[in-house]
């Protein structure tokens, strides 16, 4: 009887152990209500496929996410999986906090369907996949087909010269303009894209840390943007425009061309008929290359996770084609799977330009030097003030390039001195 009681008790303990849920912790940092609900939905499916597993979702507000997450990590409250922005990857990968995902990718049946850019950016640190991108925020060119037809522009411009000519023709129409210029907050991307394309290179620095912004090629690109505005090919008040204004300028039919990420589609597709606009690759320069700016984010595993295989299964669920497409349809990012191009949501003209850019080797995505501590001030203060002065004729393109080069040279050489 005693033996039977002991056996029964032991069995009860074993069963209780099996019933005890394993808990994974995932931190979301680029947070919005819609993104969080989408994440919850994907996680719910993961839990259903992995009985006995619970996933705790921690959502940090983006404006405070960097500081809050750093505090969590320093306190030892690390998650199993974290949403990893491109600008954080170097910090956490270089200090040994992240798990190398290469062994998991080697045996994952969906690795072959990841596009080259996903693996390239995921391996940005030490050529190891410390992060698996879930999507790209890549600039391409929206164009208004009706305005093009009215102005006699046969097709979206493929070169900078064609871009200027198309802008000129559309601007000849009463009350219309060729380009939705972002002269206010967030305008740096446009200056960098046109500057690098005219320059034939998107290298920001020389080996000694001196900035290239004052070089003739970059200055030529800066002058190109200034000329667009001075010639009346962009609205006068666009000197102050930010994201909402340029997107509204496009869908209202005020201007015919707009460079933006896929997230602009959310507002544009609600207000324009699909047949009235398209998205094409950014125009190329004399070098035959274009340099659209790109940002990305993905999922990383912390190296001290006690449930690494399970954490990978969660990442694989989020990054697998089904989860990845569901996620990016809500976030406005481009998915990382080659086969996504044939998905009904993406297999239309609106996404064609971005997929062409991702597959074109002569299109070189440009990553900003966000690793510099001084970059935030540069982007959100210095660039806005000085570029507006240049647009209004108070600074020459040469002066503009020199001011940017002087500032970034100091920042880069300071950075290099710490290495």
C-alpha positions as CSV (number, residue, x, y, z in Angstrom):
1,X,0.0,0.0,0.0
2,X,2.9,2.3,0.9
3,X,4.7,1.5,-2.3
4,X,1.5,2.2,-4.3
5,X,1.0,5.6,-2.5
6,X,4.6,6.5,-3.2
7,X,4.3,5.6,-6.9
8,X,1.0,7.5,-7.1
9,X,2.6,10.6,-5.5
10,X,5.6,10.4,-7.8
11,X,3.3,10.2,-10.9
12,X,1.3,13.2,-9.6
13,X,4.5,15.2,-9.3
14,X,5.7,14.2,-12.8
15,X,2.3,15.1,-14.3
16,X,2.3,18.4,-12.5
17,X,5.7,19.2,-13.9
18,X,4.5,18.4,-17.4
19,X,1.5,20.6,-16.9
20,X,3.6,23.5,-15.6
21,X,3.8,26.1,-18.4
22,X,7.1,27.3,-19.8
23,X,7.0,31.1,-20.1
24,X,8.8,33.0,-22.8
25,X,9.2,36.8,-22.6
26,X,9.1,38.9,-25.7
27,X,9.6,42.7,-25.8
28,X,8.1,44.9,-28.4
29,X,9.7,48.3,-28.8
30,X,8.3,49.9,-32.0
31,X,4.9,49.9,-30.4
32,X,1.4,50.9,-31.6
33,X,-2.0,49.5,-30.7
34,X,-2.4,47.8,-34.1
35,X,1.1,46.3,-34.0
36,X,0.5,45.0,-30.5
37,X,-2.8,43.4,-31.4
38,X,-1.2,41.8,-34.5
39,X,1.7,40.4,-32.3
40,X,-0.9,39.0,-29.8
41,X,-2.7,37.3,-32.6
42,X,0.5,35.6,-34.0
43,X,1.6,34.7,-30.4
44,X,-1.8,33.1,-29.7
45,X,-1.3,30.8,-32.7
46,X,2.2,29.9,-31.5
47,X,0.8,29.0,-28.0
48,X,-1.8,26.8,-29.6
49,X,0.9,24.9,-31.5
50,X,3.1,24.6,-28.4
51,X,0.8,23.4,-25.6
52,X,2.1,24.3,-22.1
53,X,3.9,27.4,-23.4
54,X,2.9,30.9,-22.4
55,X,4.3,34.0,-24.0
56,X,4.5,37.2,-22.0
57,X,4.4,40.3,-24.2
58,X,6.0,43.5,-22.9
59,X,5.2,46.6,-25.1
60,X,7.4,49.6,-24.6
61,X,6.4,53.0,-26.0
62,X,8.8,53.9,-28.8
63,X,9.7,57.3,-27.5
64,X,11.0,55.9,-24.3
65,X,11.9,52.4,-25.5
66,X,15.7,52.7,-25.7
67,X,16.1,53.9,-22.1
68,X,13.5,51.6,-20.7
69,X,14.9,48.5,-22.4
70,X,18.5,49.5,-21.4
71,X,17.3,49.7,-17.8
72,X,15.7,46.3,-18.1
73,X,18.9,44.7,-19.4
74,X,21.1,46.4,-16.8
75,X,18.7,45.1,-14.1
76,X,19.0,41.5,-15.5
77,X,15.4,41.5,-16.7
78,X,16.3,40.3,-20.2
79,X,13.7,38.8,-22.4
80,X,14.0,35.6,-24.5
81,X,13.1,37.5,-27.7
82,X,13.3,41.3,-28.4
83,X,12.2,43.4,-31.4
84,X,15.5,44.8,-32.5
85,X,15.8,48.1,-34.5
86,X,18.7,48.4,-36.8
87,X,20.1,51.3,-34.7
88,X,20.4,49.1,-31.6
89,X,21.9,46.0,-33.2
90,X,25.5,47.1,-32.9
91,X,25.2,48.0,-29.2
92,X,23.7,44.6,-28.1
93,X,25.5,42.4,-30.5
94,X,29.0,43.8,-29.8
95,X,28.6,43.4,-26.0
96,X,27.7,39.7,-26.3
97,X,24.1,40.0,-25.3
98,X,22.6,38.4,-28.4
99,X,22.5,34.8,-29.5
100,X,24.0,33.9,-32.9
101,X,21.1,32.6,-35.0
102,X,23.3,31.0,-37.7
103,X,22.8,27.4,-36.4
104,X,19.1,27.8,-36.4
105,X,19.0,29.4,-39.9
106,X,21.1,26.4,-41.2
107,X,18.3,24.0,-40.4
108,X,15.3,26.2,-40.9
109,X,13.2,25.2,-43.9
110,X,12.3,28.8,-44.7
111,X,15.9,30.2,-44.8
112,X,16.1,29.7,-48.6
113,X,13.1,31.9,-49.1
114,X,14.6,34.9,-47.2
115,X,15.8,37.6,-49.7
116,X,19.4,38.5,-49.9
117,X,18.9,41.8,-48.1
118,X,17.4,40.2,-45.1
119,X,20.4,38.0,-44.5
120,X,22.9,40.8,-45.4
121,X,21.4,43.2,-42.8
122,X,20.9,40.5,-40.2
123,X,24.6,39.7,-40.5
124,X,25.7,43.3,-40.2
125,X,27.8,42.6,-37.1
126,X,30.7,40.2,-37.4
127,X,29.0,38.6,-40.3
128,X,26.7,36.6,-38.0
129,X,23.0,36.7,-37.7
130,X,22.4,38.3,-34.4
131,X,19.1,39.6,-35.7
132,X,16.7,38.4,-38.3
133,X,15.0,41.4,-40.0
134,X,11.2,41.1,-40.4
135,X,10.9,44.0,-42.8
136,X,12.4,47.0,-44.6
137,X,11.5,50.7,-44.6
138,X,12.9,51.5,-48.0
139,X,12.4,54.6,-50.1
140,X,10.9,54.4,-53.5
141,X,9.1,56.9,-55.7
142,X,5.3,57.4,-55.8
143,X,4.1,58.9,-59.0
144,X,0.7,60.3,-60.1
145,X,-0.3,58.6,-63.4
146,X,-3.1,61.1,-64.2
147,X,-0.8,64.1,-63.7
148,X,1.9,62.4,-65.7
149,X,-0.5,61.8,-68.6
150,X,-1.8,65.4,-68.4
151,X,1.7,66.8,-68.5
152,X,2.9,64.5,-71.3
153,X,5.3,62.5,-69.1
154,X,5.3,59.0,-70.7
155,X,6.8,56.9,-67.8
156,X,8.3,57.3,-64.3
157,X,11.8,58.8,-64.6
158,X,14.7,56.4,-64.4
159,X,17.5,59.0,-64.1
160,X,18.0,62.3,-62.3
161,X,17.8,64.2,-65.6
162,X,14.5,62.6,-66.4
163,X,13.3,63.4,-62.9
164,X,14.0,67.1,-63.3
165,X,12.4,67.1,-66.7
166,X,9.3,65.4,-65.4
167,X,9.1,67.8,-62.5
168,X,9.3,70.7,-64.9
169,X,6.5,69.4,-67.2
170,X,4.1,68.8,-64.3
171,X,4.9,72.1,-62.7
172,X,3.8,73.8,-66.0
173,X,0.2,72.7,-65.2
174,X,-1.8,75.3,-63.3
175,X,-1.6,74.8,-59.5
176,X,0.5,71.6,-59.8
177,X,4.0,70.8,-58.9
178,X,6.5,68.0,-59.8
179,X,7.8,67.0,-56.4
180,X,6.6,66.8,-52.8
181,X,9.6,68.2,-51.1
182,X,10.2,67.5,-47.4
183,X,11.9,70.7,-46.3
184,X,11.0,70.4,-42.6
185,X,11.5,67.6,-40.0
186,X,12.6,64.3,-41.4
187,X,13.9,65.8,-44.6
188,X,17.4,64.4,-44.4
189,X,16.6,61.3,-46.3
190,X,15.8,63.2,-49.5
191,X,19.0,65.2,-49.4
192,X,21.0,62.1,-48.8
193,X,19.4,60.1,-51.6
194,X,19.8,62.8,-54.3
195,X,23.3,63.7,-52.9
196,X,24.6,60.1,-53.0
197,X,23.0,59.4,-56.4
198,X,24.6,62.5,-57.9
199,X,27.9,61.6,-56.2
200,X,27.8,58.0,-57.4
201,X,28.6,56.8,-53.8
202,X,26.9,56.7,-50.4
203,X,30.1,56.6,-48.4
204,X,29.7,59.2,-45.7
205,X,33.3,59.1,-44.5
206,X,36.9,58.5,-45.5
207,X,39.1,56.1,-43.5
208,X,40.5,59.0,-41.4
209,X,36.9,60.1,-40.4
210,X,36.6,63.2,-42.6
211,X,33.1,63.6,-44.0
212,X,32.5,63.5,-47.8
213,X,29.5,65.9,-47.7
214,X,31.6,68.8,-49.1
215,X,32.9,66.7,-52.1
216,X,31.8,68.0,-55.5
217,X,29.5,65.0,-56.2
218,X,27.5,65.4,-52.9
219,X,27.3,69.2,-53.5
220,X,25.9,68.5,-57.0
221,X,23.2,66.5,-55.4
222,X,22.4,69.1,-52.8
223,X,22.2,71.7,-55.6
224,X,19.8,69.4,-57.5
225,X,17.3,69.6,-54.6
226,X,17.8,73.3,-54.1
227,X,17.1,73.8,-57.9
228,X,13.9,71.8,-57.7
229,X,12.6,74.3,-55.1
230,X,14.0,77.5,-56.6
231,X,12.6,76.6,-60.1
232,X,9.1,76.2,-58.6
233,X,8.9,72.5,-59.1
234,X,7.9,72.0,-55.5
235,X,5.3,74.0,-53.5
236,X,6.6,77.2,-51.8
237,X,5.4,76.1,-48.4
238,X,7.1,72.7,-48.8
239,X,10.1,74.3,-47.2
240,X,8.4,73.5,-43.9
241,X,6.7,70.2,-44.9
242,X,7.1,67.0,-42.9
243,X,5.6,63.5,-43.4
244,X,1.9,64.3,-43.1
245,X,2.2,67.3,-45.5
246,X,4.1,65.5,-48.2
247,X,1.8,62.5,-48.2
248,X,-1.2,64.8,-48.3
249,X,0.4,66.8,-51.1
250,X,0.6,63.6,-53.1
251,X,-2.8,62.1,-52.5
252,X,-4.5,65.5,-53.0
253,X,-2.9,65.8,-56.5
254,X,-0.9,68.9,-55.6
255,X,2.4,67.3,-56.6
256,X,3.1,64.3,-58.8
257,X,6.2,62.7,-57.3
258,X,6.9,61.6,-53.7
259,X,9.8,59.6,-52.2
260,X,8.6,57.6,-49.3
261,X,8.5,54.2,-47.5
262,X,5.7,51.7,-47.8
263,X,4.0,53.0,-44.7
264,X,2.8,56.0,-46.8
265,X,0.6,53.6,-48.7
266,X,-1.7,53.3,-45.7
267,X,-3.0,56.9,-46.2
268,X,-2.5,57.1,-50.0
269,X,-4.4,53.8,-50.7
270,X,-7.4,55.1,-48.7
271,X,-7.7,58.2,-50.8
272,X,-6.5,57.3,-54.3
273,X,-7.7,54.7,-56.8
274,X,-5.0,52.0,-57.5
275,X,-5.0,52.8,-61.2
276,X,-4.2,56.5,-60.5
277,X,-0.7,56.1,-59.0
278,X,2.2,53.8,-59.0
279,X,5.5,53.2,-57.2
280,X,8.8,53.0,-59.1
281,X,12.5,52.7,-58.1
282,X,14.3,55.9,-57.2
283,X,16.0,57.4,-60.3
284,X,19.7,56.7,-60.9
285,X,22.6,59.0,-61.5
286,X,25.4,59.1,-64.1
287,X,27.1,56.1,-62.3
288,X,24.1,54.0,-63.1
289,X,23.3,53.6,-59.4
290,X,20.6,54.8,-57.0
291,X,21.0,55.0,-53.2
292,X,17.6,55.0,-51.5
293,X,17.7,55.2,-47.8
294,X,16.7,52.1,-45.8
295,X,15.8,51.2,-42.3
296,X,14.9,47.8,-40.9
297,X,14.0,46.0,-37.7
298,X,13.8,42.4,-36.7
299,X,13.8,39.8,-33.9
300,X,16.8,38.8,-31.8
301,X,17.3,36.2,-29.1
302,X,19.1,37.0,-25.9
303,X,22.1,34.8,-25.3
304,X,21.1,34.2,-21.7
305,X,17.7,32.8,-22.5
306,X,17.0,29.6,-20.7
307,X,14.6,28.4,-23.5
308,X,16.6,28.9,-26.6
309,X,15.1,26.3,-28.8
310,X,11.6,27.4,-27.8
311,X,12.6,31.1,-28.3
312,X,13.8,30.2,-31.8
313,X,10.5,28.5,-32.5
314,X,8.8,31.8,-31.6
315,X,11.1,33.8,-33.9
316,X,10.5,31.2,-36.7
317,X,6.7,31.7,-36.2
318,X,7.0,35.5,-36.4
319,X,9.5,35.3,-39.3
320,X,7.9,32.5,-41.3
321,X,6.0,33.6,-44.4
322,X,2.6,33.4,-42.8
323,X,3.5,35.4,-39.7
324,X,5.8,37.8,-41.5
325,X,3.2,38.8,-44.1
326,X,0.5,39.2,-41.4
327,X,2.9,41.4,-39.4
328,X,4.1,43.6,-42.3
329,X,0.6,44.2,-43.7
330,X,-0.1,46.1,-40.4
331,X,3.3,47.8,-39.9
332,X,3.8,49.0,-43.5
333,X,7.2,47.4,-43.8
334,X,8.3,45.2,-46.8
335,X,8.4,41.5,-46.0
336,X,11.6,39.5,-46.1
337,X,10.4,36.5,-48.1
338,X,11.1,36.2,-51.8
339,X,7.8,34.5,-52.3
340,X,5.9,37.4,-50.7
341,X,6.0,39.2,-54.1
342,X,3.4,36.7,-55.3
343,X,1.1,37.2,-52.3
344,X,-2.1,38.9,-53.4
345,X,-1.5,41.8,-51.0
346,X,1.9,42.6,-52.5
347,X,1.4,41.3,-56.1
348,X,0.2,44.7,-57.5
349,X,1.8,47.8,-59.0
350,X,1.8,49.6,-55.7
351,X,4.6,47.4,-54.3
352,X,6.5,46.8,-57.6
353,X,9.0,49.6,-57.2
354,X,10.2,48.4,-53.8
355,X,10.7,44.8,-54.9
356,X,12.5,45.9,-58.0
357,X,14.9,48.0,-55.8
358,X,15.5,45.0,-53.5
359,X,16.4,42.8,-56.4
360,X,18.5,45.3,-58.4
361,X,22.2,45.1,-57.6
362,X,22.7,48.6,-59.0
363,X,20.4,49.9,-56.3
364,X,22.5,50.4,-53.1
365,X,20.4,50.9,-50.0
366,X,21.8,53.6,-47.8
367,X,22.0,53.2,-44.0
368,X,22.4,56.5,-42.1
369,X,25.4,56.8,-39.6
370,X,23.0,56.5,-36.6
371,X,25.7,55.0,-34.5
372,X,27.0,58.5,-33.9
373,X,25.9,60.1,-30.6
374,X,25.7,63.4,-32.4
375,X,23.5,62.1,-35.3
376,X,20.1,62.9,-33.6
377,X,21.0,66.6,-33.3
378,X,22.4,66.6,-36.8
379,X,19.2,65.1,-38.3
380,X,16.6,66.8,-36.2
381,X,18.1,70.3,-35.8
382,X,21.2,71.2,-37.8
383,X,19.9,69.7,-41.1
384,X,16.5,71.3,-40.8
385,X,17.9,74.8,-40.1
386,X,20.6,74.8,-42.7
387,X,18.7,73.1,-45.5
388,X,15.9,75.6,-45.1
389,X,18.4,78.4,-45.4
390,X,19.8,76.8,-48.5
391,X,16.3,76.4,-50.1
392,X,15.6,80.1,-49.4
393,X,18.8,81.2,-50.9
394,X,20.7,82.1,-47.8
395,X,23.3,79.3,-48.1
396,X,25.0,78.0,-51.3
397,X,25.1,74.3,-51.9
398,X,28.8,74.5,-51.2
399,X,28.2,76.2,-47.8
400,X,25.6,73.6,-46.9
401,X,27.8,70.7,-47.7
402,X,30.7,72.2,-45.8
403,X,28.6,72.8,-42.6
404,X,27.4,69.2,-42.7
405,X,30.9,67.9,-43.4
406,X,32.5,69.9,-40.6
407,X,29.9,68.7,-38.0
408,X,30.0,65.0,-39.0
409,X,33.8,65.0,-39.3
410,X,34.1,66.0,-35.7
411,X,31.5,63.4,-34.7
412,X,33.1,60.5,-36.7
413,X,36.7,61.3,-35.6
414,X,35.5,61.3,-32.0
415,X,33.8,57.9,-32.6
416,X,37.0,56.5,-34.2
417,X,39.1,57.7,-31.2
418,X,37.1,55.4,-28.9
419,X,37.9,52.3,-31.0
